[in-house]
Amino acid sequence: MATRWRDRGATVREWVDRTAREYPARLAMTVFGAVIALFTILLLPPWATASGDGARFVDALFTAVSAVCVTGLVVVDTGSYWSDYGHAVILVGIKIGGLGVMTLASLLGMAVSRRIGLTQKLLTASEAKVRTSSLGEVGYLIRLIIVVSVTIEATVALVLLPRFLALGESFGSALWHAVFYGISAFNNAGFVPTTEGLSVYTSDWLVVVPIGLGVFVGALGFPVMANVLQARRYGRRWYRHLTLHTKLTVTTSVALFAAGFVIIGAMEWANPRTLGGQDLATKLLSASFASIMPRSGGFSTVDTGAMNPETWLVTDALMFVGGGSASTAGGIKVTTLAVMLLAILAEARGDRDIDVFGRRIPRDTLRLSIAVVFIGATMVLGACIALLRITDFSLSEVLFEVISAFATVGLSTGITGDLPDAGKYVLCALMYLGRVGTISVLGAIALRDRRRVVRFPEERPVIG
C-alpha cells in the first residue's frame, strides 16, 4: 500500500514538473482555479455569514473569485453580509491573489528546502513576467515581492490607524479596518470592510490619499519596484539605470492619471449627484481618486452609478488599460498601450523602427501587444453579448460591468447584485480569465520562438 502511494506521488510530481516545463501557464491556471474552489468552500459554512444562514453557492463562488482575482465586485454587501470569519477568509484570498499563487508556492518551497527548484522558478517566471533566460533573478524577485508588499501594506495601515482612532473607532476596530484597507489597497482589490465604504471619507485627505497611493504603487508592478530599488544603489544618477519597462510604465501611468483627472473632473464638476455639491478641495480630491481607481483599485468615494454616461465611457477606457505588468492590477497593461501608441507615432513619422528613451522596441513586442489587445477586446465583446442576452440592462451599464470584471477593477454602476445567477457566472468566468487567461495565453505565445527554414515572398496587402 505504501509503495503504491509513493508511486502515485512520484507520478504526480513528474506530471507537475513536466507541465511546469512545457506548459507553465496551463498549470498556473489550474492551480488558480483550485485556490478559488478552496475559498468558495471556506465561504459556504453558516458561520461565514453574519446571519448564520449560510451563503448561496453562486454568491460564495462570486465572492471567492472576486477576492482571489483581486477584483472587488460584490453581489452581497461585504460589510453586513459576511461575518468576521468571512471577512478574514476574503482578506486571505486577496493576499494570496495579490501575491500570486505561484509566488506563494515558491515561498513555501523556499521555507521547506531553503532553495527554489526549477519547477517553482518556471511557474513564478510565468506569473511574474520573468523570461526563462532570467530564472536566476526569480529568487530575488520573490523575496522582493513579499518584502515590498508587506512593507507598503503595513505603511498604509499605520497611516490609517491613528486617523480611524481619531474618528472615534475602538482600537480593535480601527486596527482591523486599517489592515483591511492596507491589504485591499496595495493589492488593488477594492473590497471594503464596512457597509458605507469610503463614502463617509470623501473629504478626508488622511484616509483617501494613503489608500489612493497604495493603489497607484501596487499597480506599477513588482519589476518596476525591483528596478527602482536596484537603481537607487548607483547614487545621484540612479535614474539613468532605469529599464525601458520602468520608464514606460511610470510615464504612461502618470499620463493616464493626469488625463483621467482632467477629463473626469471636467465631466463631473457640475453633476449634483457626484462632485457638484462639493467644495473645491474635495472636488480635486475626488477627481484624483476617481482617476487612480481605474488602474484596478475599485474603491470609490462618490456614487459611480450616478456619474454621467460619458464619464462611464472614459472610465471604461482607463479600466481596459489597467496597470503595470506583473502587478496587482489587471487590464491589457499600460506598457501594451504605450507600445501601440509608439507604433502609431513611428508609422506617422515614416520610421522603420519603434524608438523611445534611446532604445528600439522589437517587432515581436508589437505583435504581442496586438495579441493582448485583441484577446482582451474579444473577451469583453463575448461577455457583453452574453449579459445583454440574459438581462435587460443597457449597453453602457453592461459594458462598464464587463470591463470592470475583465480588468479586475471592481467599480460598478450598481447592477452586480441584481444580475441573474447566469450573469454572475459570466462575470466569474471573466474575472478568472481577466486575471490569468490573458497572462497565460500570451505567456505561452511569448515563450514560443519558432524559426522557419523557408520564408515566403513578401507582399503587402492594402491597409485602411
N, C-alpha and C positions, 0 to 999 in steps of 0.2 A: 504493500500500500504506500509506504513512504517513498519507495523508489518510483512508483508511478506518479506521485505528486511532484517529485523532483524533476522527472522527465517532462511533465506538463509545464512546470515552471520554467524549465530551460527552453522549451519550445516557445512559450510566450515571450521570454526575453529575446530570443533570436528573432521572432517576428517584429517586436518593437524596435530592435536595433536595425533590422533591415529596412523597415518602414521609415525610421528616422533618417537613414542614409539616403534612401531613394525617394521617399515622399514625405518630407518633414511637415509640409503644410497640411497634408491629409491627416497625419497623426495629431497635429495641433488642433484641428477642427474636431476630431473625435474626442480628445481629452477635454476640450472646452465644452462640448455637448454633455459629457459625463459630469462635469462640475455643475452645469446648470441643472441637470437631473437631480444631483445630490441636494442642491439648495432648494429645489422645488419640494423635495421630500421633507426637508427641515422646516419648511413654512406651512406644511399641511396639518400638523397636530393642532388640537384645540387650544393648547396653551400658547400658540404663536399669535393668536388674535386677542384683542382686548376684551371681546365679548365672551370668549371661551367656546364659541360655536364652531370654530374651525373655518378655514378658508376653502372656497371652491377651488377645484383643481386649476381651472383656467386663470384664476386670479393669482394663485400661488406661483404658477408657471410664469405668468407675465411679470410678476414682481421679481422672481429669481433671474429671469433673462435680463430684465432691465438693470438689476443690480450687478450681475456678473459682467454684463456688457457695458457697464458704467454709462447708462443712458439717462435714467431719471424719469421716464414716462411711467405713469401710475394709473391703474384702473380703480384703486381704492385709496382713500386718504391715508398716507403713511403715518401721520401723527396720531390719528384717532383709531384707525382700524387695527394696527398691529400692536402687540404687547411689547414689553421691554425685551423679552426673548426674541420676538420677531424683529425688533429694531436691531438687536445685536447680530442676528443672522444676516440681515440686509447689509449692515456695516462690514461684516467679514467678507460678504460677497463682493462688495465694492472694492475692498482692499485687494482681494485675490484677483479680481478682474482688472484692476488698475495696474498691479504689478505684472500681470500676465501669468497664465497657468504654467507655461513652460519655464519662465524665470523662477517661479516658486518651486517647481520640481528640481531645478538645478540647485537652488539654495538648499533644499532638503538633502540633495545628493552630496553637496559640499559638507553639510553638517555631519553626515554619516561617514563619508570616506575621506574627508579633507581634500578632495580634489573633484574636478568636473570631468566626467567621461566624455568620449566622443559623441555618444548619443545625445546627452544633455546639451552639449555645445551646438550640435546641429539643430536641435529643437529651439534653443534660445536664439540662435542666429536667424532662424526663420521668422521668429516673432519680433525680434528687436532690430531687424533690418541690417544684420551683420553678414557680409558675404562669407562663404565658406573659406575663402582665402585669408580671412582675418580672424579665424577661430581663436587665435591666441589672445585676442582682445576680449573675448566673451567673459572670461572670469572677472576681469577688471570692470566690465560693463555691468555685470550682475551685482558686484559689491557697490558700485556707484548707484545703481537703481535703488537698492534698499536703503542706503545711507541718505541719499538726496530726498527720496520720497518721505521717509520718516522725519527728516530734519525740517522740510517745508511744512508738512502736516502739523508737526509739533509747534513750529513758529506761528502758524495761523491760529492754532488753538490757544497758545499762550497770549496772543494779542487779543483774542476774543473773550477769554476768560474774565479778565477784570471788567470789561465792558458789560458782560452779562450780569456779573455780580453787582455792578453799579446800577443796573436797571431793576434790581430787586429780586433776582433769582437766588435760590439757595445755592450753596457751594456745589452740592452733588449735581443739581440740575444744570448749573452753569458749566461745570466741567464736562458733563455728558454732551451738552449742546455744542460746546466749543470743540471737543474732539470730533464729534459727528460732522460738523461743518468743515473742520480742517481736512478730514479724510475725503469727504464728499467733494470739496472744492478742488483740491490738488488732483484728484482722480477724475475730475470733470464729470461727476456722476449726477449732480443736480437733485439728489434726494434731500429732503428737509425733515427734521425730527418732530416738527410741530404742525398743527393744522393751519395756522395762519402763515407759516413760512417766513419769507423775508419781507412781506408786505408791510409789517409793522416797523421795519427798519429803513424804510425808503429814504429818509433824510439823514440817517445816522452814518456818518462817514467812517466811524470807528468799527462798524460792522461790515458795511458794504465794500469798503476799499480792501481790507485784508482778504475777503472772500474773492473779490474780483482779481486781485493779484495772484492768489493761489491758483485760480482757474487759468489765467494767462500763462503763468510759468509752467504749469502742468501740461499745457497744450503745445509747448515748444518742442518737447521730445527729449528723451534721455541722451541721444547722440549729441544734441546741441549743448546740453548741460555738461557732458563729458568733455567736449571740445573746449568750452569756455574755461572749465577748471584746469585743463591741461595748458591752455594758452596763458593763463594767469601766471604760470611759473616763469614766463620769459620776461617779466618785469614791465617797464613802462610801455613798451611797444607790443604788448601782448596781442592786440587786435590784429596785427599782421599775421598771426599764426592761426587765425580762424579759418575753418574749411569753407569751401563754397556752399556746402549744405547749410552750415550755420548762418552764413551771410544771407542766403536766400530765404531761409526760414524766418529769421528775425526781421529782415527788411519787409518781406511780404506780410508778415503778421502785423507789424506796426502800421503798414499802409492800409490793410483791411480794417484795422481798428479805427484809424483816423477817418476812413471813408464811411464806415458804419456809424461812427459818432455824429458826423456832419449830416448824413442823409436821414438816419432815424430821428435825430434831434429835430431836424427841419420839418419832417413829415408829421411828427407827433407834438410839436411845440404848442399848437393851439388846440389839441384834442382834449376836451374837458374830462374824458374818461381815463387819460393816461398822464401826460405831462402838463396839460393845460392849467390845472389848478395848483401847480407847484411854484415855489419861489425860484429865482434864477439859479441859486446854488444847487438846489435839489434837482432842477431840470438838467443841469450839466452832469450831475452825478448819475441820474437815472439814464440819460442818453449814453454815457460812458459805459455803464454797467450793461445796458441793452446791447451795446456794440461788442462787448467782450464775450457775452454768453453764447452767441452762435458759434464760437470756436469749438464748442461742445460742452459748455458749462451747464446750461439748462436751468439755472436759477433765474428768478425774475422778481423785481421789486414793484413792477406795475403789472396790471392785468394784460397778458398777451392777447387774450381773446377780444379785448376792447380796442386793440390797435387798428389802424386803417388798413384796408386790403393791400394798398401799395407798400406799406411797411412790412406786411407779411411777405410780400414778394421779394423785397430786399433781404429780409431775414432768411428766406429760403435760399437765396444765392450764397449768403455768408455761411449758412449751415452746411450746404452742399460741399463747400470748400473745406471747412473744418479746420483742424490744427496741423501740427507738425508730424512728420513721420516718426514712428516708434514712440509716440506719446500716448497719453491717456485720452486723447481726443480722437474723433472719428472723421468722416468725410473723405474726399479724394486727396486731401492734404495740400498745404499751401505751396510746397515745392512743385507739385504737379501743376498747379495754376501758374506758378512763376515760369516753369519751362514752356508751357503752352503760350504764354504772353510773349516770352522772349523769342520763340519760334516765329510768331506772327510779326514781331518787330524786325527780325532778321529777314523775313520774306519781303516785308515792305521796303526795306533798305536795299534789297538785292544781294544780301550777304549769303555766301555759301555755308558759313559756319554760324553756330549759335554761341556768341561770346558774351561773357559777363564777368565783372570783377577780375579781369585779366586771365580768365580761364575759358576753355572751349568745352561745351557740353556735347557729349557723344550723341550720334543719331539714334542709337538704341535706347537712350534715355527718353528721347522724344516719343519713340514708338511705344515705350512702356507707359508714358503719360497719357497718350491717346487711348491705350487699352484701359487704363484706370478710369478715365472719364466715361468711356463708352460702357464699361461694365456697370459703373455706378448709376449712370443715367438709365440703363436697361432695368436695373433693379427697381429704381424709383418708378419708372413707367409701368412695369408689371404690377407693382403693389398698388399704384393709383388706380389702374384699371380694375383690379380685384375689389378694392374698397368702394369704388363708385358703383360697381355691380351689386354689392350686398348692403349698401347704406343709402340714405337719402341726403347725405351731406353734400355741400357744394364742392366744386373742384378746388377752390382756394383753401378751404379747410382741410380737405383730404391731402392735397399736395404738401401743405405745411406739416401735417402729422407724419406723412410718409418720409419726407426728407429729414425730419427730426429723429425718426426711428433709424433710418439708414445711417445717418451721420452720428448716431448715438449722442444726440444733444439733450433731449428731454423737455424742450419747450413745447407748449401745446396751446391750441386755441380753446381747449376745454372740452373736446369731444371724445377724448380717450376713454373715459369711463362709460360713455353712452354707446360705445361700439358693441355690436353683437359679438357673440363668442367667436364666430368665424373671423370677424375683423381683428379681434385680439390675437388670434393665432397668426394671422397675416403679419401683424406688426412684430410678433415674437420672432417669426422667421426672418423678417427684415432686420431686426436688431442684431440677431445672431450673425446673419450674412454680412451686415454692415461692419460688425466688429472683427470677424475672422474670415469671411468669404472672400472679399476683395483682396485682403492681405495674402490669403493662401493661394488664390488663383494667380495673382501677379508674382508671388514668391516663386511659384513653380515656373512661370514664364521667364522670370529674371535668371533663374538658375540654369535654364536651357541655353546652350550655345552650339547650335548645330551648324557645322561648316560643310557646305556642299562643294563637291569637286567640280561640278558643271554649273555654270551660270548662264541663264538665258539672255538673249539680246535685250537691250534696253529700249523701251518705247514709252512715251509719255501720253497718258490719257488726257482728255480735256477736263479741266477742273474749273468749277464755278460757272 
